[in-house]
Amino acid sequence: MLIIYGSKYGAAKRYAEEFARRTGDKAIPYKEARHAGEDTVVYFGGVYAGGVRGLARTAKHFIAKNISRFLVATVGLSDPDDAKNAQNLRRAVLAAVPEPLRGKLQIFHLRGGIDYAKLSAPHRLLMKLMYSFEKRTPPERRGAEAQAIVETYGKAVDFTDFAALDAVCACIDGKSMLK
Ligand SMILES: Cc1cc2nc3c(=O)[nH]c(=O)nc-3n(C[C@H](O)[C@H](O)[C@H](O)COP(=O)(O)O)c2cc1C
């Protein structure tokens, strides 16, 4: 099994490393990922402005490779239990994964965090712009993404939950592939 992550601030990396610890494999950053005959690829990627970090490049690498399963877990700030948000995250994954791989795809959503003290200057600016825009929307009309931005703006929060990896492990064990 090949375990890959696209992570800037460490949340997706931590999930990938914990998953690799459980399976006895190694997690590697997407820029170093090369297929070496593995049958299953598991990708953990941070969500950035509606896209999944490194996923498009990684998917491209695997299009013509002989793999049978491509598991993708998004790692975002917003609550994936919100149905509309989960739909948006799913759409972001599909946008990065071309047709030949889609039949092999299984999608999961995990929660990461944010620490404003550690953000790069461009990211801090982007969050400031999004916050200024979203805080003008009445709370009852905000989606999960907007709500997460407003609630956590300027703070350090971490929603990482390794127990959420159980669903990915169950899929590897073959359980959810039977659905
Ligand atoms: C510039 C920026 C844009 C973001 N956009 C989203 C987003 O669209 N949806 C979301 O759920 N989280 C968003 N986040 C939160 C990240 O997904 C979250 O911090 C995640 O833990 C990052 O993963 P990483 O630590 O592995 O890089 C954004 C964070 C930053 C800094």
The ligand as a Gaussian input file, in Angstrom:
#p B3LYP/6-31G(d) Opt

LIG

0 1
 C       -5.832000      29.701000       2.848000
 C       -6.646000      28.605000       3.466000
 C       -7.785000      28.143000       2.822000
 C       -8.567000      27.126000       3.405000
 N       -9.689000      26.694000       2.762000
 C      -10.460000      25.730000       3.350000
 C      -11.659000      25.286000       2.714000
 O      -12.034000      25.709000       1.625000
 N      -12.414000      24.354000       3.356000
 C      -12.028000      23.824000       4.569000
 O      -12.746000      22.978000       5.113000
 N      -10.883000      24.205000       5.181000
 C      -10.100000      25.154000       4.596000
 N       -8.937000      25.561000       5.196000
 C       -8.502000      24.889000       6.432000
 C       -7.496000      23.765000       6.126000
 O       -8.090000      22.780000       5.337000
 C       -7.017000      23.137000       7.445000
 O       -6.206000      24.105000       8.082000
 C       -6.279000      21.838000       7.260000
 O       -6.024000      21.298000       8.539000
 C       -4.998000      22.046000       6.472000
 O       -4.315000      20.837000       6.283000
 P       -2.738000      20.757000       6.501000
 O       -2.489000      21.196000       7.948000
 O       -2.401000      19.321000       6.309000
 O       -2.075000      21.648000       5.516000
 C       -8.164000      26.561000       4.655000
 C       -7.002000      27.031000       5.277000
 C       -6.241000      28.041000       4.713000
 C       -4.996000      28.505000       5.422000

